[in-house]
Amino acid sequence: MTERDPETSDADTIYVFAVCRDPDPSVLVGLSGVSDESPVAPLSLGALTAIVQRVRAGDFGEEAWEARLADSVELERYARGHHDVVSAVAAACPTVPLPMATLYRGAERARQALADEADRFHAVLGRIARHAEWGVKVYAAPGPRDDGNQEPAVPAASGDRSRPAPGAGLAYLNRKRGAQQRRERCQTEALRIAEVVDVEVSGLAAASRRLRPHAQPPGERRIQVLNATYLVAEHRAEELGVLTRALRERTGAQIELSGPWVPYSFVGEV
């Protein structure tokens, strides 16, 4: 839905944060959005409302936007401004967040384009109303350390200090093989626990998505075996916390619960 026109770089453009139903205008007061030049405001779409801000098109031209993507500080500032608006509105009413830098040339163009998507917006709002997104991550406990990367010193054979005792090489290989088997058993058990956690949390959730596990930073020995997100009804949030604690106690796994979040992961599935 994003439109960019480099020939109108000095013209005002409508930046759209979200589409919602029956917003309270007071939640927009004090929000800076992505520009200091104009306020964040509602734009009526009939039964729906878009949350918008008038911005300078030149600030979002292809070159300007690519430069912003390459500047982590500047990109974070825009992302935080976008998210702050979406979060404030979503806390007050069902809200469909739109991708960052969704732009239209003028209010009427925005109104027309968004109204064409009204059926989809209504379907998504019906699905996520009174729900929030929660993240669940499961980590495999550190496996046994492999202390046999180099063959350790072993007693020399009688009468010859330069030669290891008979069978020393085989013992070394057996230790290596045993350590590898223990690591594999730990990994298999961690994956089994991840499946148990996902099945039980999915049974409580209205919808779920499994994401690619995150690579762990250097020095972090534990391995992420589940990275999933769940759409959970507000009245079941406490139940989710109880279930997560019970799963930790029952499995002994390292389980992290985060949220509640605006359900970004579940607005494009209708």
BATI-697442 format. One record per residue: residue number from 1; residue in three letters; x, z, y of N, C-alpha, C in turn. Coordinates in pm, whole numbers, always signed. Each point is the difference from the previous one (the first is absolute). Example, Ala and Ser with C-alpha at 12.3 -4.5 7.8 and 13.67 -1.06 7.14 Angstrom:
! BATI-697442
resi,resn,nc1,nc3,nc2,cac1,cac3,cac2,cc1,cc3,cc2
1,ALA,+1319,+780,-569,-89,+0,+119,+90,+0,+120
2,SER,-35,-72,+105,+82,+6,+119,-77,+73,+109
! end
This chain:
! BATI-697442
resi,resn,nc1,nc3,nc2,cac1,cac3,cac2,cc1,cc3,cc2
1,MET,+82,+0,-120,-82,+0,+120,+86,+0,+126
2,THR,+131,+15,-15,+86,+8,+117,+18,-136,+64
3,GLU,-13,-6,+133,+23,-122,+74,+110,+24,+102
4,ARG,+92,-97,+11,+103,+8,+103,+10,-136,+67
5,ASP,+5,+0,+132,+8,-125,+75,+113,+11,+100
6,PRO,+118,-59,-31,+114,+15,+91,-24,-64,+136
7,GLU,-99,-90,+13,-25,-66,+128,-77,+89,+96
8,THR,-50,+113,-48,-75,+90,+87,+68,+136,+0
9,SER,+133,+1,+14,+75,+125,-13,-32,+99,+111
10,ASP,-53,-46,+112,-32,+92,+109,-147,+44,-4
11,ALA,-76,-53,-93,-143,+34,-6,-20,+129,-78
12,ASP,-107,+72,+33,-33,+119,-76,-55,-39,-137
13,THR,+34,+81,-98,-41,-25,-138,-63,+129,-54
14,ILE,-93,-16,-93,-67,+116,-59,+71,+39,-130
15,TYR,+49,+122,-1,+64,+58,-118,-106,+84,-71
16,VAL,-22,-23,-130,-105,+71,-74,+64,+98,-98
17,PHE,-37,+127,+12,+53,+104,-87,-84,+16,-126
18,ALA,-132,-4,+16,-88,+34,-111,-141,-45,+29
19,VAL,-81,-2,-104,-144,-23,+12,-69,+120,-63
20,CYS,-100,+52,+68,-64,+122,-47,-150,-4,+26
21,ARG,-64,+110,-33,-144,+13,+18,-29,+127,+80
22,ASP,-73,-16,+111,-45,+113,+82,+114,+92,+44
23,PRO,+101,-54,+68,+110,+87,+44,-42,+87,+118
24,ASP,+63,+114,+11,-17,+88,+116,+104,-42,+104
25,PRO,-41,-56,+113,+98,-48,+99,+98,+106,+46
26,SER,-38,+127,-11,+88,+105,+47,+130,+8,-79
27,VAL,+0,-49,-126,+122,+10,-81,+107,-96,+51
28,LEU,-39,-95,+85,+97,-96,+52,+71,+49,+125
29,VAL,-53,+105,+59,+58,+51,+124,+141,+53,-26
30,GLY,+94,-47,+80,+138,+48,-11,+86,-77,-97
31,LEU,-57,-96,-74,+80,-78,-93,+72,-111,+76
32,SER,+129,-12,-21,+76,-103,+70,+4,-131,-74
33,GLY,-26,+2,-131,+2,-123,-77,+137,-65,+1
34,VAL,+4,-131,+27,+126,-73,-1,+40,-49,+140
35,SER,-74,+43,+102,+30,-44,+136,-37,+109,+100
36,ASP,+80,+13,+104,-31,+96,+105,-80,-64,+113
37,GLU,-31,-129,-13,-62,-73,+110,-152,+0,-4
38,SER,-60,+36,-114,-146,+0,-10,-44,+102,-102
39,PRO,-122,+53,+12,-47,+102,-92,-46,-59,-133
40,VAL,-2,+83,-102,-63,-35,-127,-151,+13,+20
41,ALA,-75,-99,-47,-143,-3,+31,-80,-59,-116
42,PRO,-132,+28,-4,-85,-61,-102,-44,-140,+42
43,LEU,-21,-87,-98,-54,-134,+23,-116,-18,-96
44,SER,-121,-12,+54,-119,-7,-85,-3,-130,-79
45,LEU,-33,+14,-129,-20,-116,-88,-142,+2,-56
46,GLY,-91,+65,+70,-135,+19,-51,-9,+131,-73
47,ALA,-22,-6,-132,-8,+123,-79,+136,+64,-21
48,LEU,+106,-72,+29,+135,+51,-16,+69,+7,+136
49,THR,+115,+68,+0,+78,+12,+123,+147,-22,-33
50,ALA,+64,-83,+82,+145,-17,-12,+68,+93,+100
51,ILE,+114,+53,-38,+80,+83,+90,+115,-87,+46
52,VAL,+7,-24,+132,+91,-102,+51,+78,+51,+121
53,GLN,+98,-81,+39,+77,+26,+122,+45,-134,+57
54,ARG,-9,-14,+129,+46,-123,+64,+151,+10,+20
55,VAL,+73,-101,-51,+146,+0,+9,+47,-134,+56
56,ARG,+127,-9,+33,+57,-125,+48,+43,-84,-120
57,ALA,-50,-122,-7,+31,-87,-113,+150,-19,-18
58,GLY,+74,-6,+113,+144,-20,-8,+72,+108,-77
59,ASP,-58,+121,-1,+62,+111,-74,-11,-18,-150
60,PHE,-88,-93,-43,-23,-19,-144,+24,-144,-42
61,GLY,+70,-78,+82,+39,-134,-40,+94,+6,-120
62,GLU,+21,-114,-63,+79,-3,-122,+140,+58,+20
63,GLU,+68,-41,+107,+135,+51,+23,+0,+148,+31
64,ALA,-96,+43,+83,-7,+142,+38,-31,+86,-123
65,TRP,-90,-49,-85,-38,+79,-117,+113,+5,-102
66,GLU,+69,-111,-20,+113,+1,-92,+110,+94,+49
67,ALA,+22,+3,+131,+100,+92,+55,-43,+145,-23
68,ARG,-129,+26,+13,-50,+135,-21,+15,+41,-147
69,LEU,-26,-92,-91,+15,+30,-142,+144,+34,-35
70,ALA,+94,-54,+75,+141,+25,-26,+50,+128,+66
71,ASP,-81,+60,+87,+38,+122,+72,-80,+116,-60
72,SER,+65,+80,-84,-72,+104,-74,-66,+102,+93
73,VAL,+65,+34,+110,-57,+97,+93,-125,-56,+67
74,GLU,+10,-123,+47,-113,-64,+67,-115,-24,-98
75,LEU,+34,-42,-121,-105,-24,-100,-72,+129,-35
76,GLU,+75,+108,-14,-63,+129,-31,-92,+43,+113
77,ARG,+38,-26,+123,-84,+38,+114,-134,-74,-6
78,TYR,+5,-129,-26,-124,-77,-9,-83,+43,-121
79,ALA,+67,+20,-113,-72,+40,-121,-68,+135,+20
80,ARG,+70,+93,+68,-59,+132,+24,-118,-11,+97
81,GLY,+14,-84,+103,-112,-18,+93,-122,-57,-69
82,HIS,+21,-98,-87,-110,-60,-77,-64,+105,-91
83,HIS,+83,+71,-73,-51,+98,-97,-73,+114,+69
84,ASP,+49,+43,+115,-66,+111,+71,-143,-37,+39
85,VAL,-19,-124,+43,-136,-44,+36,-87,-4,-124
86,VAL,+49,-62,-106,-79,-12,-123,-36,+139,-55
87,SER,+97,+90,-1,-24,+134,-55,-103,+77,+82
88,ALA,+8,-11,+134,-96,+70,+85,-142,-48,-23
89,VAL,-16,-131,-12,-134,-56,-21,-49,+33,-141
90,ALA,+88,-12,-100,-40,+27,-138,-39,+145,-22
91,ALA,+55,+89,+80,-38,+141,-13,-142,+25,+48
92,ALA,-56,-94,+78,-132,+20,+57,-109,-84,-67
93,CYS,+39,-112,-64,-102,-86,-61,+67,-93,-101
94,PRO,-78,-60,-92,+59,-97,-95,+69,-112,+75
95,THR,+122,-32,-42,+84,-93,+75,+78,-91,-93
96,VAL,+2,-129,+34,+83,-97,-71,+121,-30,+88
97,PRO,+119,+46,-35,+118,-30,+80,+40,-146,-18
98,LEU,+41,-65,+107,+48,-137,-8,+152,-2,+6
99,PRO,+63,-105,-47,+147,-6,+2,+54,+9,+142
100,MET,+119,+55,+11,+64,+10,+130,+18,-140,+59
101,ALA,-22,-13,+131,+13,-126,+73,-108,-101,-37
102,THR,-124,+49,-18,-114,-90,-13,-49,-32,+142
103,LEU,+12,-126,+39,-20,-40,+139,-99,-116,+11
104,TYR,-73,-1,+114,-91,-111,+32,+12,-32,+148
105,ARG,-24,-126,+34,+6,-43,+139,-134,+22,+67
106,GLY,-18,+120,+53,-121,+32,+72,-102,+76,-84
107,ALA,-84,+77,+70,-99,+85,-68,-102,-81,-78
108,GLU,-46,-112,+56,-102,-78,-68,+55,-61,-129
109,ARG,+124,-46,+5,+62,-55,-120,+14,+108,-106
110,ALA,+40,+120,+41,+11,+111,-94,-136,+36,-59
111,ARG,-100,+8,+87,-134,+36,-46,-52,-101,-103
112,GLN,+18,-127,+28,-48,-102,-91,+71,+4,-135
113,ALA,+134,+9,+4,+77,+0,-124,-30,+123,-86
114,LEU,-12,+116,+63,-28,+122,-75,-143,+1,-52
115,ALA,-93,-53,+78,-140,-6,-45,-12,-89,-123
116,ASP,+84,-101,-11,-3,-86,-119,+38,+75,-126
117,GLU,+72,+111,+17,+42,+83,-113,-91,+121,-20
118,ALA,-115,+0,+63,-87,+118,-1,-39,+43,-141
119,ASP,-34,-93,-86,-41,+36,-136,+111,+75,-73
120,ARG,+121,-49,+15,+113,+68,-65,+21,+138,+58
121,PHE,-8,+12,+133,+19,+130,+63,-106,+99,-46
122,HIS,-125,-44,-8,-107,+89,-45,+26,+46,-144
123,ALA,+46,-93,-86,+26,+36,-139,+112,+103,-10
124,VAL,+108,-22,+75,+112,+94,-4,-42,+136,+56
125,LEU,-72,+0,+111,-43,+127,+60,-90,+78,-95
126,GLY,-86,-71,-72,-85,+69,-97,+81,+63,-112
127,ARG,+112,-64,-31,+81,+51,-110,+85,+120,+41
128,ILE,+55,-4,+119,+96,+105,+39,-62,+113,+82
129,ALA,-126,-13,+36,-64,+106,+80,+11,+133,-74
130,ARG,+40,+102,+73,+14,+136,-53,+100,+6,-116
131,HIS,+101,-88,+6,+109,+1,-97,+133,-1,+76
132,ALA,+105,+41,-67,+135,-4,+57,+97,-46,-107
133,GLU,+115,-43,+44,+104,-44,-93,+98,+115,-24
134,TRP,+36,+19,-127,+98,+102,-38,+109,-65,-85
135,GLY,+122,+45,+19,+112,-52,-79,+43,+102,-105
136,VAL,+34,-50,-118,+52,+85,-107,+128,-64,-54
137,LYS,+106,+79,-3,+127,-47,-54,+44,+95,-111
138,VAL,+49,-56,-108,+50,+77,-113,+146,-35,-22
139,TYR,+83,+101,-21,+143,-20,-18,+44,+48,-137
140,ALA,+88,-76,-62,+63,+43,-123,+105,+106,+32
141,ALA,+0,+106,-78,+102,+103,+19,+137,-60,-30
142,PRO,+104,+51,+65,+135,-53,-28,+30,+7,-149
143,GLY,+49,-111,-54,+36,-4,-141,+131,+73,-25
144,PRO,+35,+14,-126,+128,+68,-31,+116,-79,+55
145,ARG,+97,+71,+54,+119,-68,+53,+83,-57,-114
146,ASP,+57,-113,+27,+90,-62,-98,+141,+42,+33
147,ASP,+52,+95,-76,+135,+50,+25,+105,-77,-78
148,GLY,-42,-112,-60,+94,-74,-83,+34,-136,+57
149,ASN,+0,-15,+131,+37,-129,+58,+143,-39,-37
150,GLN,+83,+104,-12,+136,-25,-47,+23,+87,-123
151,GLU,+74,-55,-91,+22,+74,-124,+78,+126,+29
152,PRO,-54,+117,-36,+68,+125,+28,+123,+18,-89
153,ALA,+83,+91,+46,+117,+31,-82,-45,+67,-128
154,VAL,+65,-33,-111,-35,+58,-130,+128,+47,-67
155,PRO,-10,+91,-94,+121,+48,-67,+74,-114,-69
156,ALA,+132,+2,+9,+81,-103,-66,+9,+29,-148
157,ALA,+25,-104,-76,+18,+17,-144,+126,+82,-25
158,SER,-1,+74,-106,+114,+87,-31,+129,-80,-6
159,GLY,+99,+45,+75,+131,-62,-1,+13,-119,+92
160,ASP,-104,-40,+70,+10,-116,+90,-84,+26,+123
161,ARG,+67,+40,+111,-72,+35,+121,-56,-122,+73
162,SER,+42,-122,-35,-44,-120,+71,-126,-60,-59
163,ARG,-45,+47,-113,-117,-60,-65,-112,+101,-12
164,PRO,-128,-41,+28,-111,+93,-16,-27,+29,-146
165,ALA,-69,+109,-21,-35,+38,-136,-91,-105,-62
166,PRO,+3,-17,-131,-89,-97,-66,-147,+29,+32
167,GLY,-76,-105,+29,-143,+16,+28,-33,+31,+143
168,ALA,+102,+14,+87,-27,+34,+140,-77,-110,+70
169,GLY,+35,-127,-27,-70,-111,+64,-146,-5,-40
170,LEU,-28,+23,-128,-138,-1,-47,-80,+113,+63
171,ALA,+61,+117,+14,-69,+113,+62,-34,-32,+145
172,TYR,+95,-66,+68,-23,-38,+139,-117,-96,+11
173,LEU,-3,-102,-85,-112,-96,+2,-133,+67,-32
174,ASN,+3,+94,-91,-124,+71,-35,-51,+82,+118
175,ARG,+94,+62,+75,-43,+76,+118,-62,-94,+103
176,LYS,+64,-116,+21,-55,-98,+94,-139,-46,-43
177,ARG,-14,-30,-127,-128,-47,-53,-107,+109,+13
178,GLY,+39,+122,-27,-97,+109,+10,-47,+21,+143
179,ALA,+94,-10,+96,-39,+16,+141,-95,-111,+42
180,GLN,+27,-124,-44,-87,-112,+35,-139,+20,-60
181,GLN,-8,+46,-122,-129,+23,-64,-78,+109,+71
182,ARG,+69,+104,+46,-68,+107,+74,-55,-53,+132
183,ARG,+78,-84,+68,-48,-59,+125,-124,-87,-25
184,GLU,+4,-77,-107,-114,-87,-31,-124,+83,-33
185,ARG,+19,+110,-72,-115,+87,-31,-58,+60,+127
186,CYS,+88,+42,+91,-47,+57,+128,-79,-104,+80
187,GLN,+51,-123,+4,-68,-106,+74,-134,-33,-63
188,THR,-5,-8,-132,-126,-28,-69,-103,+108,+27
189,GLU,+45,+125,-4,-93,+111,+26,-48,-3,+144
190,ALA,+89,-32,+94,-41,-8,+141,-103,-109,+21
191,LEU,+18,-115,-64,-96,-110,+12,-134,+39,-62
192,ARG,+6,+73,-111,-125,+46,-62,-76,+94,+94
193,ILE,+73,+91,+63,-63,+93,+94,-57,-77,+119
194,ALA,+73,-101,+48,-50,-80,+112,-134,-64,-35
195,GLU,-13,-49,-122,-127,-61,-42,-111,+104,-4
196,VAL,+32,+119,-49,-99,+108,-5,-48,+34,+141
197,VAL,+94,+14,+92,-35,+34,+139,-87,-109,+60
198,ASP,+40,-125,-18,-77,-111,+58,-142,-6,-56
199,VAL,-13,+18,-130,-134,-6,-61,-89,+112,+52
200,GLU,+55,+120,+9,-83,+113,+42,-36,-7,+148
201,VAL,+94,-38,+85,-31,-12,+143,-94,-119,+24
202,SER,+19,-109,-73,-89,-116,+13,-143,+36,-37
203,GLY,-15,+93,-96,-134,+42,-39,-73,+75,+110
204,LEU,+75,+57,+92,-59,+72,+112,-22,-92,+120
205,ALA,+80,-107,+9,-1,-87,+117,-104,-111,-11
206,ALA,-36,-55,+115,-91,-114,+3,+75,-130,-28
207,ALA,+128,-6,+30,+83,-117,-26,+145,+45,+1
208,SER,+87,-81,-58,+141,+35,-4,+85,-126,+1
209,ARG,+124,+18,+42,+98,-109,-1,+135,+57,-39
210,ARG,+66,-69,-92,+136,+40,-36,+97,-88,+78
211,LEU,+96,+65,+64,+96,-67,+85,+136,-2,-68
212,ARG,+89,-81,+52,+136,-6,-54,+71,+133,+26
213,PRO,+58,+62,-103,+75,+124,+23,+111,-20,+101
214,HIS,+25,+102,+81,+105,-7,+101,+137,+23,-64
215,ALA,+98,-73,+47,+138,+29,-40,+42,+131,+64
216,GLN,+69,+82,-76,+41,+130,+51,+130,-12,+79
217,PRO,+18,+83,+102,+122,-6,+82,+122,+42,-80
218,PRO,+118,-38,+45,+123,+39,-70,+8,+152,-15
219,GLY,+41,+43,-116,+12,+142,-26,-125,+63,-60
220,GLU,-111,-72,+3,-125,+51,-56,-6,-35,-148
221,ARG,+3,+99,-87,+6,-26,-143,-137,-27,-61
222,ARG,-105,+57,+55,-132,-22,-60,-46,-144,+25
223,ILE,-88,-48,-88,-47,-138,+6,-151,+0,+19
224,GLN,-49,-81,+94,-144,-9,+23,-62,-88,-108
225,VAL,-96,+55,-74,-63,-75,-109,-145,-34,+31
226,LEU,-56,+57,+107,-135,-38,+43,-6,+8,+152
227,ASN,-47,-109,+59,-25,-5,+144,-138,-64,+14
228,ALA,-101,+81,+21,-138,-50,-1,-76,+56,+118
229,THR,-106,-69,+37,-86,+43,+109,-144,-3,-46
230,TYR,-80,+94,+49,-136,+19,-51,-97,+14,+116
231,LEU,-118,-60,-16,-108,+13,+96,-91,+112,-49
232,VAL,-2,+110,+74,-69,+122,-46,-105,+42,+101
233,ALA,-118,+31,-50,-108,+47,+87,+41,+131,+67
234,GLU,-42,+17,+124,+39,+118,+75,-40,+129,-71
235,HIS,-117,+1,-63,-47,+124,-63,+76,+32,-130
236,ARG,+88,-92,-44,+79,+24,-121,+147,+26,+32
237,ALA,+34,+12,+128,+139,+22,+38,+55,+130,-57
238,GLU,-79,+106,+8,+46,+128,-56,+18,-10,-150
239,GLU,-91,-71,-65,+10,-20,-144,+129,-76,-36
240,LEU,+38,-94,+83,+124,-74,-24,+120,+94,+6
241,GLY,+1,+90,+98,+110,+95,+9,+8,+90,-122
242,VAL,-116,+46,-48,-3,+85,-119,+52,-77,-121
243,LEU,-45,-126,-14,+44,-81,-113,+150,-23,+4
244,THR,+54,-28,+116,+144,-24,+11,+80,+123,-40
245,ARG,-44,+116,+47,+70,+123,-39,-9,+24,-150
246,ALA,-116,-26,-59,-17,+19,-144,+89,-96,-79
247,LEU,+13,-123,+48,+85,-97,-68,+147,+42,+7
248,ARG,+41,+55,+114,+137,+49,+11,+26,+109,-103
249,GLU,-92,+95,-9,+18,+112,-92,-5,-45,-145
250,ARG,-90,-93,-31,-18,-43,-138,+114,-88,-49
251,THR,+50,-87,+85,+102,-96,-42,+142,+42,+35
252,GLY,+13,+89,+98,+133,+37,+47,+65,-108,+84
253,ALA,-76,-103,+36,+56,-113,+76,+8,+33,+148
254,GLN,+85,-74,+69,+8,+8,+146,-101,-98,+57
255,ILE,-108,+52,+56,-110,-82,+50,-18,+31,+148
256,GLU,+3,-105,+83,-18,+16,+144,-134,-61,+41
257,LEU,-78,+77,+76,-129,-46,+52,+12,-10,+151
258,SER,-41,-112,+58,+4,-18,+145,-132,-58,+49
259,GLY,-35,+34,+124,-125,-47,+59,-72,+118,+65
260,PRO,-119,-22,+49,-77,-126,-7,+44,-100,+106
261,TRP,-14,-130,-34,+38,-108,+89,-119,-93,+24
262,VAL,+9,-76,+107,-94,-110,+19,+16,-94,-120
263,PRO,-108,-46,-61,+12,-77,-125,+47,-144,+18
264,TYR,+120,-17,+56,+56,-132,+20,+5,-81,-131
265,SER,+30,+66,-110,+21,-72,-127,-128,-54,-60
266,PHE,-115,+38,+54,-125,-35,-66,-95,-79,+90
267,VAL,+51,-55,+108,-88,-75,+90,+4,-150,-25
268,GLY,+90,-45,-86,+7,-144,-23,-47,-42,-137
269,GLU,-69,+91,-71,-37,-28,-138,-145,-47,-15
270,VAL,-72,-14,+108,-140,-44,-10,-8,-148,+35
! end
